[in-house]
Every structure is written in C-alpha cells, then in structure tokens.
Amino acid sequence: ADRNALTSLLHTIPAEHPLTAVVHTAGTLDDTVLADLTAERLEAVLRPKVDAAWNLHELTKDLDLEAFVLYSSVAGLIGNAGQANYAAGNTFLDALAQHRRALGLPAVSLAWGLWDQVSTISGQLDQTDLRRLARLGLLPLSSADAMELFDAAPATGEAVLAVTRLDTGALRKQGERLLPLLRDLAPAAPRRAAAGTGGADGGPSLAERLGALPDEERRVEALTDLVRTQVAAVLGHSDPGSVDPGRAFQELGFDSLTAVELRNQLSTTSGLRLPTTLVFDHPTPAALAAHLRQRITVEEGAAATPVLADLDRLKSAIRTASVDRDAFDRITDRLRELLDIADTANGTATGDDDTDRDLDTASDEELFALLDDLG
C-alpha cells in the first residue's frame, strides 16, 4: 500500500530473473454493522485491498506478466453480515480484474470462501460466526482443494471466480432469506414441505396461525416459542427449550451481528418491518414476543384457514390420481369419511344431528364439487 516502498522493491528484482507473476493476498478485518462503521475503520480495511492492488497494477502493467492474481472474498459477492468495509474492498479487486482484462492484461480475482486452515483473518471468527457462515451454506475448503482450484482458475478464462464449498441443503432451508446470488444454486424445496411453512410460500400467515388459536394466552405462548426457536437457530443451539425467555439477549451471547440476524429472521417470519435495534429495545425473548404480539393484527376466525389451504393443495393431486380407478375409488372413500366427520362436528356444534345431504348416496362428481366449494 506504500507506493514508494513498492517501487523500491520492484527495482530490486534482477533483470536476469524478471518478475513474471503477481499474487496479491493482503487483507485485514474490522467487522461491525454499517451504523458503527467510521471513516477510520473503513480506511483500515480498504488500504491493503484497494491501495495495494492498485499500486501493483499501475507499477507492473508495462511488464510482461504471465499472471496477476487477486485474493478476493465471497463477502464482496454476497455481502456477509457486518462486513460492509471488507465487502467493498474485495469488490474493488473483482472490478480491477475486469479492468485489466479490458486492457488486454492478465488478471483473475478469486473470491475465496472460508478455508479449513486457520489464518490471521479466519482466526478471529468464533463459533457463532462459523455457524452463521454454515447457515448461509458456506463450508470451509481444505488447503489441498483450495490450491487445486487456484491452479485450475487461469484455464477458465474468467476474470472473477467464486471459490468456495456450498451446502445446498443449507441453501434450500433459507427459503426467501437466501442471498440473491445463490438462489439459482439452491435445489427446489419439495412442494409439500414448502407449502407448510406459511406466509409468502402459500401457507397461512403468522397472523392467520395465531388467529386459529383459542385464546390470547396461547397466542403469546406461540410467539414466545417462535422467538426462542429463532434465537436458538441464530446462536447455533439445537434445543430451543434451552433458551430462557426471561434472560437478557446479551447474557445469551448476542452481539450486534447476531441481533441483526435475529431481526432479519423475525421480519421474514412475521412480515413486519422491524428495526435493527429490536433486540436492544426489547431485551429478553419474552419482552420481544410481547412486542410482536402488539404489532401483529390477529385475523380472528381464521381457524378454517389451515384446513382450506390443505384442501387447495389437494385439488391438483386428486385430479392427477383420478386417472387410476383404484386410487380414485380409495380417494372418494376417504373424502366421504372426512365429510362424515365434518357433518358430525357440525351437528354437535349446532345441536342438530340431521344432515341435508346423504353422503353415502352422493356421486363422485358431487363429492368433488363439494371439495371445490370447500376450497
């Protein structure tokens, strides 16, 4: 990053052994949320990336180089939480590689993910950080695999390459929270599993699910369980029951990054626009659940919503199965059973055991018409 010092260094290279390749691997971290990012913290992280790489480019561009390799990071491609300064520095490296290619100069920027081997940078990551990366679907590379990929990169002819292992199962679990650049790499979730998660994927929303509960106490309890589950996921605990709803988030191990991650997950689940200060404004899981209850407008009388959603999903499956006569007969028998249950329940609720329809004599067409009406 010291242009004068770099110029002096290049002058020490003997003519009989000329410089033929540059590999820029410098970098430093100073992670924080964007609101706490100062000019000094930005400068400290950008200098070894931006200044050093640009000086190397300008001072060697007239040399006959075979390779100009920049060690970038996937942080610049996907935007890791708390790494706005580091992401910006690495995005500059990716742009520099494209710039050099446009000038007819050799260049490749390798956007590395995490390595198994501990480095000065990765050594700063604690278990919470590593679990966060794993939830994003980013798995560590062995040094042997990383160096094989390093050797293979020039042959691709690409200016920028992401170099990381991906856990496609973790990508799929993220649903709508999946980072945009990774969405085409995630396998499609099974239709039935996706439909049950609620809200944006076609199932009942959180407000509808709360409305289906019988009383206010159950609704608060459900929201408390939801918050505890999300807290456990963010902190990497396998058992949400281990999260004490009355214990302060800071005592549970939350920092500014995990606080933002919890806010993001709850925003997605609830459909609410929640502030970044959510965890600090409502310092325990119980207090946060109570706040969510105040914010969520429960849709009363929504007890039928989950059932109707299931019936909607059954329509196409039933029509597909109807080409098999045996399957069709078994399905209609089961529908009659379900309608008997509905009629019995309705008669119990109204005190009237008589029914206007004779299900035993109803035709298959009438049963399917009734199913359409219910859906």
N, C-alpha and C positions, 0 to 999 in steps of 0.2 A: 504493500500500500504506500510505501515511501518511494516515490518515483525516482528521486536522486539515488537512493541506495540500490534500487533495482537496476538503474542504468549502469552504475559502477559494477554490479555483479555480472551483468551481461558482457561487459568489456573484459572480464577476466577469463572468458571462455576462449581457449586457444583456437586459432584458425585451422589447425590440423585436425581438431576434433570439434567441428561446428555443432551448434545447437540444432537438433532435428525435431524435438518434440517438447511441448509444454503440457504439464498436468497440474491444474490448479485445484488444490484440495483444502484451501483455508476456509475457516468459518468459526463463528462463536455464537453462543446463545445468550439471550436475556429475555426469557419468556414472561409475558404479562398480558392481561386483557387490554384491548385497544384504549380504553379510557385512562389507563395508567401509563401509556406509552409517551415518554418525554422525548425531546429532541436529542438529548444525550444518549438515551437507550437506543434510539433509532440509529444514531451515528455509530455507536459501538458495534452494532451488528452489521450495518451496511458496509463499513470501511473494508474489512477483509474480503468481502464479496465484490462489491461494486468497484471500489478504487483499485484494489489489487488486480482484478481481472481486466479492467480497462487499461491499466498501465502495461500489463503483459501483452495485451492485444496491440496497443499502439507501438510499443518498443520492439515487437517481433514481427510485425506484419510484412516487413520487407525481407525477412529471412525465408529461406527455403525449408519450411517446416513440413514434416510428414503428418504431424498430429497436433491438435490443440484441444485438449480435453478439459472440460469444466465439471467439477463435482458440485452438482446442484442437489435439490431435495424435492421429494414429493410434496413437501409443505407449500412450495410455490405453485403446484398444480391443483391441490385440493384444499389448501387453506386450513392447516391444523389449528385447533383452538389455542389461543394465547401466543401465536407465532406470527403476528402481522409483520413485524420487522424482519424476521428471518424469511418469511414467505416472499416479501418484497425483494430482498437481496438475491434470493435464488431465482426469482422470475427475471431479474436483470441478467443473470447468467444465461438463462434459456434464450432471452432476446438477443444477447451478444452472439451466441452460436448461430442464430438465424442471420444476424447481420454479417458475420464473417462469411457464411455460405453465400450470401448475396454478392459479396465482394470477390468471390472465387477463391476464398481462403479455406483451409481445412478447419473444421470445428465440429465438436459434438458435446452437448450438455447432457450429463447423466443425472437424472432426478432420482437420487437414491432414496430408498426406504430405510428402515431400521436394519442394522447388522447385528448378528449374534455377538460378535466380538465387541467388548466394551471399549469405547473411545472417550476422549475428553468431553465430547458433546453428549453421547448417549449415557455416559456415567452419571449425568445429572438427573436422569429420569428415575423416578421412584416407581413402586409397584402400581400406584394409581395411574400414573402416566402410561405405563406399559399396558395396563388393562384398557385404558381409553383407546390406545392405538389398535389393540386387538379387536375392540368393538367396531372400529372403523373398517376392519378387515385387513389391516396391515400386519403382516407377520415378518419376523426377522430373517435375514439372509445369512447363511453360513459364509465365512470368508472365502471358502473354496468356490462356492456357487457365484459369489459376487465377482470374483476375479475371472471366472469363466465368462460371465456376462460382459465384463469390462473388455475382454479380448474379442468378444463377438460383436460388440457395438459398432465399430467402424464399418463393418461389412454391410450393415443395414442401409447405409447412405442417408440416414435420418439425422437432422440437426439436434433434435431433442428426444430423449427416450426416458420413460419412467422405468426404474429398475427396482422392483420390489416383489415380494411374495404376497399373494392375495388369498384371503379366506373367503371363498364365495358364499359359504354358509352364513358367515357374519354379515356379508353384504346384503343378503336376502332378508335377514332379520331386521335390518334397519328400516325397511319399507320406505315411507315418504321422507324419512330423515337421511336417506342415502345421499352422499355427496354427488352433485350433478355429473362430474366427470366419470364416476364409477357406475352410473346407472345401467349402461349398456352391457356391463360386465357381470351384473348380478343375475343369477338364474331366476326365472319367473317363479313366484311363490305358487304353490298349489291353490287352485281356485277356492276350494272349500276352506282351507286354513286361512287364506287372506280375508275371506268374507266375514270371519268371526271376530276380527279384531276391532271392528267398529269404526264409525265416523267416515273418513274420506274413502275407505275401500268398499262402501256399500252397506255395511252393517249399521246397527243402531249407534247413534252418537252417545257420548258420555251423559249428556243431559237426558237423553231418552232412557238410558240404562238406569240412571238414578230415579227417573220418574216411575219406573217399573217396581221400585222397592216400596214396601208397605208403609214406612214411616220415616220421619226425619232422622231419628237415631240411626237407622240402618244406612241412610244416605251419608251421614257424616262418617260412619264406620267404614263404608266402602271407599270414600275419598281418602281416609287415613291409610287404609290398606294400599290404595293406589300410590300415595306419596311414599310409603315405606318400601314398596316394590321398586319404584324408580330410584330411590336413594340407594337401595341395595345394589341395583344394577350399576349406578354411577361409581360406587365405591368398590365394586367387584365382590360383594358378599353374595354367597349362594342362597342364603336364607333371609328373606325379608323380615321374618319373625325376630331376627337378631337386632333389628333397628328399633331402638326405644323411641316411641313417638314423643316423649316428653323431654328428650335430651337435645341439647343445642346442636345445631349443624356443625359449628366449629369444633365441638367436642367429638363429634362423629368423624372428623377428619376432613371437612370441606375446606377448600381454598377458593380463590376467585375463579379458577378454571372449572372446577367441578360444580361450583354454584351456577355458572353459565350453562354448563351441560345439563344440569337438572332442570333449569328454567326452560331450555330448548325442548327437552323431552316432555315436560308437562304442558308446554304450549301446544305441541303436536297432539298430545292425547286429549287435551281439554278443548282445543280450538280457540283458546283465549289468547289475547296478546298480553303477555306477562313481562314485567320489567326485569332488567338484568340484576336489580337489587332485591329480587324476590326473596332469596334466602336470608338476606340481612334484615329485611323488613319484617319477616315472619320467621323467627329464629329456631323454631322446632318443627318437626313433621306435623305435630298436632295443630300448631298455630297455622301452618301453611294449609293444611286440609280445611281448617275452619275458614280461611280466607277464600279458598277455591269455592267452598260452599256458598259464600256470599256472592261470588262473581257469577256462578253458574245458575242460569234460569232453568229450573227443572220443568220439563214438559209433563204436566200431570196427565194421568190417564194413559200413559204410554206402555202399560203392561202388555198390550197386544203387539207392540212394535217388533220385539224379537221374533215372535211367532210368525207374524206376517212376512218378515224378512226371510225366515226359513222357508215359508211357503213359496215366496217368489223364486228362491233359488231352486226349489224342487221342480218347478214347471218344465224347464227345458230338459232336466234329467228324466222326468217321467215320459215326456214325449219321445225322447231318444230310446228309452227302454221299451216303449209300446210296440216296436217292430217285432219283439219276441213275445209270442202269445202267452207263453207260460209266465214270463216276467210280468206281462200286462195283467194277467189274472191275479198274481200274487200282490201286485201293487194296489189293484182295486179292492182286494180283500182288506188290505191294511188301511186303505182310505176309509172303508166302511167302519173299521174298528175305531179310527180316530174320530169320525163323525158321531159314532155312538157315544164316545167319551164326551165330546162337546155337548151333545144333546142332554146327556145325564147331568153334566155340570150345570148346564143352563136351567134344567128343570129343578135342580137342587137350589140354585140361586133365586129362582122366581117362585118356588113352591108349586110348580106345575109339572107333573110327571108326563103329561101328554105331549106328543110331538106332532107337528103338522105334516111331517114327511115320513114315509116308510122307507127307511134306508135299505132294508132287506130286499125291497122290490125295485129300488132305484136302478136305472140303467147305468152302464158305464159312462155314456155320454153325459147323463145328468150329474154323475159324481164329478166328472172333470169340469163341467160348467160351474158346479158349486165351488170347486177348488179355485177356479179363476175368480169367482166372486169374492171369496175369502181373501185372495191375494190382492 
